[in-house]
Every structure is written in structure tokens, then in C-alpha cells.
Amino acid sequence: MDQKGQPANAQPDTVALPAPTAWPFVFALGVALVFAGLLTSASISVLGAVLYLAGAIGWFREVLPHEHHEVVPVAPAPELVVVPGREVMRVKIAEAQRAWLPLKVYPVSAGVKGGMAGAVAMALIAMLYGVISHGSIWYPVNLLAGSLYEQGAMPSVEEMLHFRLGWFLFGLAMHFTISLLVGLLYGAMLPMLPTRPILLGGVVAPIVWTGLVYEVLGLINPLLDQRINWAWFTASQVAFGVVAGLVVVRQNKVWTSQNLPFAARAGVEAPGIGEDDEEAPRG
């Protein structure tokens, strides 16, 4: 053996590797049979012990007193041929950017304004229902407030036909709070249907909202669920949506920020990306 661990008679185009041997397999098989005999028969353990000793001695003799090697010829690796990539003809693109639609949408504030106007329309429909059904404009607001203001006992129909300041203020606050939240949600949904605000507010929203209230009202307020008139309730929702949509279409649209650079959308000060920067004086 030389200083590099190669056999003395090794050729320059060869390499010495450890010689293959089956003794490690015999050794492992003997260990497996020794433990397998503990569960089956002692004769299997004896056979395993014999194989264990034979494998250990044979494996030991493979390295001592001299390591067994096998000389393997080495073939040089073929040289890699680098093929230059082909040039791809690029398609010329116009300087003007393509338009992203919609370019303008209604702001969220338009939905809030529509929600407040719809609340008034909804209240008028509710008062019309009270006059036609019970001859009192106070019946709907008392029905809304009375069933929540006093959960222990539902007031009688006679009691709900008269004006009650506490019930009126409670029902009024509840009505306008819910209308404000619905208007805010309506404004957030406007970019989804930027060209159909009346369709969204007068058809889609009333159907979804009425179905939701119909399912949960029995759990939230079963007393109100017993006396509510769903036909008039749906009509008031449609009136709310139509009026809200009419208010929205009268609002000015705002430009979307999808065509703006990322720095402008992120609110980062980046001179040179805005139109005002071109007109700014340079000193």
C-alpha cells in the first residue's frame, strides 16, 4: 500500500475499493436468529449464534491482517458540450398600458349614504303597514322595541298602538344602527357590481337579508317572530335597497388604485411617480 491507501501494483487509470463480502449479511442474519429463537425454539438461537460467530470472524478477517481490495478501472467522464441558447424573438408591446376594468368604482361612503336614505324609506313602508293593519303608525316601532325592551312579557297589541317615548327611542336607535351597518356592508360590496348598484341593493341584498333574518329571528327573538309580517318585511327591504341604489348612482365614482405603482398604493413617498411631480419646480 502506498501513502494514499492505493495498492502498490495499482495502475494509474484504476482505483482500489473495498472488496465485496457477504460476511456482514451472515453476521446480521445470526443476530436476527438469536432473538427469533427467544420466541420460537432454542435450536434457532443456537443456529443464530453459530452464524453470528462465523460472520464476526469472517468480517474480521476481511480487514486484518490486510485489508482486501478490488482494483476497478476508471474511465474519464465525457466532456460536456455546452450548446448556446437560441434567441427568442420578442413581441413588441405598445407603450400604453392595457386598461383594467373597472377603472372607477363607487366609494364606500356612497353605500353609507344609501343605507341612511334606505332607512327612511324602510320606516315609511313600516308606518304604512301599521296604518293599514292596525290603524297606528306606532305599531311597527313598538313591535320592534317592545319585544326587545321587555323580554319578560310581550306587550299586548293595544299597548303597541300608542306612542311610548322609551320604546320609540330604543327602536329608532336600533333601526338606524342596523341600517348604518347594512349600508356600510353594501358600500363594501359595490366594487363587485360597480355597474348594477340598484340590482345589488334592490334584488340581491333584500333576498339574502330576508332569508338570513327568517332563519335566525326565531332564535334571537321568538316573540317578534310570532307577530312579524314577512310580506311587508320583504317589501320594506326592497324599498330600502332600491332607494339605497338610487342614492348610490347619484354619487361620483372614484378612480381605482390598480394602475398605480406599488409605492403609491403602499403610501410610500416616491418622487417622480405622480403627475404633480412633473409640474413641480426644480431648483
VEXVEXGU-803342 format. One record per residue (C-alpha): residue number from 1; residue in one letter; x, y, z. Coordinates in Angstrom, 2 decimals. Example, Ala and Ser with C-alpha at 12.3 -4.5 7.8 and 13.67 -1.06 7.14 Angstrom:
BEGIN
SITE; n; res; px; py; pz
SITE; 1; A; 12.30; -4.50; 7.80
SITE; 2; S; 13.67; -1.06; 7.14
***
This chain:
BEGIN
SITE; n; res; px; py; pz
SITE; 1; M; 0.00; 0.00; 0.00
SITE; 2; D; 1.24; 3.49; -0.81
SITE; 3; Q; 0.76; 6.70; 1.19
SITE; 4; K; -2.63; 7.36; -0.49
SITE; 5; G; -4.06; 3.98; 0.51
SITE; 6; Q; -3.73; 2.51; -3.00
SITE; 7; P; -2.24; -0.96; -3.63
SITE; 8; A; 1.37; -0.97; -4.73
SITE; 9; N; 0.53; -2.64; -8.04
SITE; 10; A; -2.38; -0.29; -8.88
SITE; 11; Q; -2.40; 1.24; -12.35
SITE; 12; P; -2.78; 4.99; -12.92
SITE; 13; D; -6.21; 4.51; -14.54
SITE; 14; T; -7.58; 2.36; -11.71
SITE; 15; V; -8.91; 2.88; -8.20
SITE; 16; A; -8.86; 0.49; -5.25
SITE; 17; L; -12.16; -0.13; -3.48
SITE; 18; P; -13.02; -2.40; -0.51
SITE; 19; A; -13.65; -5.90; -1.81
SITE; 20; P; -17.29; -7.05; -1.69
SITE; 21; T; -18.08; -9.59; 1.04
SITE; 22; A; -21.14; -11.48; 2.35
SITE; 23; W; -19.92; -11.73; 5.95
SITE; 24; P; -21.88; -8.64; 7.19
SITE; 25; F; -25.08; -10.28; 5.92
SITE; 26; V; -24.20; -13.55; 7.72
SITE; 27; F; -23.48; -11.57; 10.88
SITE; 28; A; -26.81; -9.74; 10.73
SITE; 29; L; -28.70; -12.98; 10.00
SITE; 30; G; -27.13; -14.63; 13.04
SITE; 31; V; -28.24; -11.73; 15.29
SITE; 32; A; -31.78; -11.94; 13.94
SITE; 33; L; -31.97; -15.73; 14.51
SITE; 34; V; -30.66; -15.38; 18.06
SITE; 35; F; -33.54; -13.09; 19.02
SITE; 36; A; -36.06; -15.03; 16.93
SITE; 37; G; -35.21; -18.19; 18.89
SITE; 38; L; -36.25; -16.47; 22.12
SITE; 39; L; -39.82; -16.50; 20.81
SITE; 40; T; -39.77; -19.83; 18.95
SITE; 41; S; -37.17; -22.54; 19.72
SITE; 42; A; -33.77; -22.76; 21.34
SITE; 43; S; -32.33; -24.58; 18.31
SITE; 44; I; -32.91; -21.45; 16.21
SITE; 45; S; -30.98; -19.38; 18.75
SITE; 46; V; -28.10; -21.91; 18.61
SITE; 47; L; -28.04; -21.72; 14.81
SITE; 48; G; -28.10; -17.93; 15.06
SITE; 49; A; -25.18; -17.95; 17.50
SITE; 50; V; -23.14; -20.12; 15.09
SITE; 51; L; -23.87; -17.75; 12.21
SITE; 52; Y; -23.15; -14.77; 14.44
SITE; 53; L; -19.66; -16.10; 15.33
SITE; 54; A; -18.91; -17.15; 11.77
SITE; 55; G; -19.96; -13.76; 10.39
SITE; 56; A; -17.98; -11.86; 13.01
SITE; 57; I; -14.80; -13.91; 12.39
SITE; 58; G; -15.16; -13.75; 8.60
SITE; 59; W; -15.81; -9.99; 8.65
SITE; 60; F; -12.82; -9.51; 10.95
SITE; 61; R; -10.52; -11.45; 8.59
SITE; 62; E; -11.57; -9.17; 5.72
SITE; 63; V; -9.67; -6.26; 7.29
SITE; 64; L; -6.96; -7.93; 9.37
SITE; 65; P; -4.10; -8.59; 8.98
SITE; 66; H; -4.55; -6.98; 5.50
SITE; 67; E; -7.49; -5.18; 4.01
SITE; 68; H; -8.95; -6.87; 0.95
SITE; 69; H; -9.26; -4.53; -2.00
SITE; 70; E; -10.56; -4.74; -5.53
SITE; 71; V; -8.96; -2.74; -8.32
SITE; 72; V; -11.60; -1.07; -10.53
SITE; 73; P; -10.72; 0.67; -13.79
SITE; 74; V; -11.59; 4.34; -14.04
SITE; 75; A; -12.97; 5.80; -17.27
SITE; 76; P; -12.73; 9.56; -17.80
SITE; 77; A; -16.06; 11.39; -17.88
SITE; 78; P; -17.07; 12.70; -21.27
SITE; 79; E; -16.65; 16.39; -21.76
SITE; 80; L; -19.88; 18.37; -21.55
SITE; 81; V; -20.84; 20.10; -24.74
SITE; 82; V; -22.40; 23.47; -23.99
SITE; 83; V; -24.95; 24.44; -26.61
SITE; 84; P; -25.69; 28.18; -26.72
SITE; 85; G; -29.35; 29.02; -26.16
SITE; 86; R; -31.46; 30.15; -29.04
SITE; 87; E; -32.52; 33.74; -29.24
SITE; 88; V; -36.26; 34.19; -28.89
SITE; 89; M; -37.92; 36.88; -30.95
SITE; 90; R; -39.76; 39.18; -28.58
SITE; 91; V; -43.19; 40.53; -29.35
SITE; 92; K; -43.35; 44.29; -29.44
SITE; 93; I; -45.75; 45.74; -26.86
SITE; 94; A; -47.39; 49.09; -27.19
SITE; 95; E; -46.16; 51.77; -24.82
SITE; 96; A; -49.65; 52.43; -23.44
SITE; 97; Q; -50.73; 50.03; -20.69
SITE; 98; R; -53.85; 47.99; -21.13
SITE; 99; A; -56.95; 49.15; -19.29
SITE; 100; W; -58.02; 47.27; -16.15
SITE; 101; L; -61.75; 47.22; -15.62
SITE; 102; P; -63.45; 48.74; -13.79
SITE; 103; L; -61.40; 51.91; -13.79
SITE; 104; K; -63.85; 53.70; -11.48
SITE; 105; V; -66.00; 52.39; -8.62
SITE; 106; Y; -68.40; 53.86; -6.11
SITE; 107; P; -66.78; 54.72; -2.76
SITE; 108; V; -67.80; 53.03; 0.47
SITE; 109; S; -69.25; 56.34; 1.68
SITE; 110; A; -71.86; 56.07; -1.10
SITE; 111; G; -73.11; 52.86; 0.46
SITE; 112; V; -73.36; 54.52; 3.88
SITE; 113; K; -75.39; 57.40; 2.43
SITE; 114; G; -77.59; 54.92; 0.62
SITE; 115; G; -78.10; 53.00; 3.87
SITE; 116; M; -79.32; 56.12; 5.68
SITE; 117; A; -81.71; 57.01; 2.83
SITE; 118; G; -82.92; 53.43; 2.71
SITE; 119; A; -83.59; 53.53; 6.44
SITE; 120; V; -86.03; 56.40; 5.90
SITE; 121; A; -87.77; 54.53; 3.05
SITE; 122; M; -87.98; 51.41; 5.15
SITE; 123; A; -89.51; 53.38; 8.05
SITE; 124; L; -92.15; 54.84; 5.72
SITE; 125; I; -93.13; 51.36; 4.49
SITE; 126; A; -93.29; 50.15; 8.10
SITE; 127; M; -95.57; 53.06; 9.12
SITE; 128; L; -97.79; 52.35; 6.10
SITE; 129; Y; -98.08; 48.76; 7.27
SITE; 130; G; -99.01; 49.94; 10.78
SITE; 131; V; -101.75; 52.23; 9.45
SITE; 132; I; -103.23; 49.58; 7.13
SITE; 133; S; -103.06; 46.65; 9.56
SITE; 134; H; -103.73; 48.29; 12.96
SITE; 135; G; -104.56; 51.95; 12.28
SITE; 136; S; -101.45; 53.26; 14.06
SITE; 137; I; -98.05; 54.38; 12.81
SITE; 138; W; -96.52; 53.47; 16.17
SITE; 139; Y; -97.26; 49.75; 15.93
SITE; 140; P; -94.13; 48.75; 13.90
SITE; 141; V; -91.63; 50.65; 16.07
SITE; 142; N; -93.32; 49.42; 19.25
SITE; 143; L; -93.29; 45.88; 17.87
SITE; 144; L; -89.56; 46.18; 17.23
SITE; 145; A; -88.71; 47.87; 20.52
SITE; 146; G; -91.31; 46.35; 22.82
SITE; 147; S; -90.29; 42.78; 22.18
SITE; 148; L; -86.65; 43.61; 22.96
SITE; 149; Y; -87.06; 46.29; 25.61
SITE; 150; E; -89.02; 43.95; 27.86
SITE; 151; Q; -88.03; 40.36; 27.21
SITE; 152; G; -90.07; 39.00; 30.10
SITE; 153; A; -93.53; 39.82; 28.74
SITE; 154; M; -94.60; 40.71; 25.22
SITE; 155; P; -96.83; 43.82; 25.32
SITE; 156; S; -100.39; 43.50; 24.07
SITE; 157; V; -101.49; 44.82; 20.70
SITE; 158; E; -103.40; 47.64; 22.40
SITE; 159; E; -100.27; 48.80; 24.21
SITE; 160; M; -98.29; 48.91; 20.95
SITE; 161; L; -100.81; 51.18; 19.22
SITE; 162; H; -99.84; 54.22; 21.32
SITE; 163; F; -96.73; 56.35; 21.44
SITE; 164; R; -94.18; 55.39; 24.10
SITE; 165; L; -91.08; 57.54; 24.32
SITE; 166; G; -88.77; 54.81; 25.66
SITE; 167; W; -89.82; 52.28; 23.05
SITE; 168; F; -89.62; 54.89; 20.30
SITE; 169; L; -86.06; 55.95; 21.14
SITE; 170; F; -84.95; 52.34; 21.55
SITE; 171; G; -86.48; 51.22; 18.25
SITE; 172; L; -85.22; 54.32; 16.42
SITE; 173; A; -81.66; 53.77; 17.61
SITE; 174; M; -81.79; 50.10; 16.70
SITE; 175; H; -83.25; 50.78; 13.26
SITE; 176; F; -80.68; 53.38; 12.25
SITE; 177; T; -77.76; 51.41; 13.73
SITE; 178; I; -78.65; 48.32; 11.74
SITE; 179; S; -79.27; 50.44; 8.62
SITE; 180; L; -75.87; 52.08; 9.03
SITE; 181; L; -74.13; 48.70; 9.31
SITE; 182; V; -76.04; 47.31; 6.33
SITE; 183; G; -75.16; 50.44; 4.33
SITE; 184; L; -71.51; 50.00; 5.23
SITE; 185; L; -71.64; 46.37; 4.07
SITE; 186; Y; -73.45; 47.49; 0.92
SITE; 187; G; -70.72; 50.02; 0.20
SITE; 188; A; -68.03; 47.37; 0.65
SITE; 189; M; -69.83; 45.13; -1.88
SITE; 190; L; -70.25; 47.85; -4.51
SITE; 191; P; -66.90; 47.13; -6.28
SITE; 192; M; -68.18; 43.61; -7.02
SITE; 193; L; -71.06; 45.00; -9.12
SITE; 194; P; -69.91; 48.52; -9.98
SITE; 195; T; -72.46; 48.98; -12.81
SITE; 196; R; -75.52; 47.46; -11.09
SITE; 197; P; -75.98; 49.16; -7.68
SITE; 198; I; -79.79; 49.10; -7.91
SITE; 199; L; -79.78; 45.41; -8.82
SITE; 200; L; -77.49; 44.66; -5.91
SITE; 201; G; -79.42; 46.78; -3.42
SITE; 202; G; -82.99; 46.19; -4.66
SITE; 203; V; -82.93; 42.49; -5.50
SITE; 204; V; -79.87; 40.60; -4.27
SITE; 205; A; -79.45; 42.22; -0.85
SITE; 206; P; -83.17; 42.08; 0.19
SITE; 207; I; -83.42; 38.39; -0.71
SITE; 208; V; -80.24; 37.48; 1.18
SITE; 209; W; -81.07; 39.67; 4.19
SITE; 210; T; -84.69; 38.46; 4.44
SITE; 211; G; -83.59; 34.83; 4.26
SITE; 212; L; -80.99; 35.41; 6.96
SITE; 213; V; -83.44; 37.16; 9.31
SITE; 214; Y; -86.07; 34.48; 8.66
SITE; 215; E; -83.66; 31.77; 9.81
SITE; 216; V; -82.22; 33.45; 12.90
SITE; 217; L; -85.11; 35.58; 14.21
SITE; 218; G; -86.75; 32.61; 15.94
SITE; 219; L; -83.57; 32.08; 17.94
SITE; 220; I; -82.80; 35.72; 18.69
SITE; 221; N; -86.33; 36.94; 19.44
SITE; 222; P; -89.09; 34.32; 19.24
SITE; 223; L; -91.73; 36.82; 20.43
SITE; 224; L; -91.12; 39.13; 17.49
SITE; 225; D; -91.00; 36.12; 15.20
SITE; 226; Q; -94.59; 35.28; 16.16
SITE; 227; R; -96.08; 38.65; 15.06
SITE; 228; I; -93.86; 39.80; 12.20
SITE; 229; N; -95.47; 40.07; 8.76
SITE; 230; W; -92.93; 38.67; 6.31
SITE; 231; A; -94.60; 40.07; 3.18
SITE; 232; W; -94.39; 43.64; 4.48
SITE; 233; F; -90.92; 42.97; 5.86
SITE; 234; T; -89.72; 41.88; 2.40
SITE; 235; A; -91.38; 44.93; 0.83
SITE; 236; S; -89.57; 47.22; 3.27
SITE; 237; Q; -86.26; 45.53; 2.44
SITE; 238; V; -86.84; 46.04; -1.29
SITE; 239; A; -87.68; 49.70; -0.67
SITE; 240; F; -84.50; 50.03; 1.39
SITE; 241; G; -82.39; 48.52; -1.39
SITE; 242; V; -83.97; 50.45; -4.27
SITE; 243; V; -83.64; 53.81; -2.51
SITE; 244; A; -80.08; 52.98; -1.47
SITE; 245; G; -79.25; 52.09; -5.06
SITE; 246; L; -80.77; 55.31; -6.38
SITE; 247; V; -78.70; 57.33; -3.93
SITE; 248; V; -75.55; 55.44; -4.90
SITE; 249; V; -75.93; 56.05; -8.65
SITE; 250; R; -76.07; 59.79; -7.95
SITE; 251; Q; -72.66; 59.70; -6.24
SITE; 252; N; -69.43; 60.39; -8.07
SITE; 253; K; -67.22; 57.41; -8.80
SITE; 254; V; -63.58; 57.35; -7.75
SITE; 255; W; -60.59; 56.01; -9.62
SITE; 256; T; -59.33; 52.60; -8.59
SITE; 257; S; -55.72; 52.25; -7.48
SITE; 258; Q; -54.96; 49.13; -9.51
SITE; 259; N; -52.97; 51.02; -12.15
SITE; 260; L; -50.93; 52.97; -9.62
SITE; 261; P; -47.36; 51.89; -8.79
SITE; 262; F; -46.87; 49.78; -5.69
SITE; 263; A; -45.15; 52.64; -3.87
SITE; 264; A; -48.20; 54.87; -4.36
SITE; 265; R; -50.61; 52.17; -3.19
SITE; 266; A; -48.45; 51.46; -0.14
SITE; 267; G; -48.34; 55.15; 0.79
SITE; 268; V; -44.56; 55.41; 0.39
SITE; 269; E; -43.12; 58.78; -0.60
SITE; 270; A; -41.62; 58.20; -4.04
SITE; 271; P; -40.89; 61.41; -6.02
SITE; 272; G; -41.29; 61.07; -9.73
SITE; 273; I; -44.22; 58.63; -9.86
SITE; 274; G; -47.04; 61.16; -9.66
SITE; 275; E; -48.37; 63.61; -12.20
SITE; 276; D; -47.82; 66.54; -9.84
SITE; 277; D; -44.09; 65.86; -9.74
SITE; 278; E; -43.68; 66.76; -13.40
SITE; 279; E; -45.11; 70.22; -12.81
SITE; 280; A; -43.17; 70.86; -9.61
SITE; 281; P; -40.44; 73.48; -9.90
SITE; 282; R; -36.90; 72.18; -9.97
SITE; 283; G; -34.22; 74.28; -8.46
***
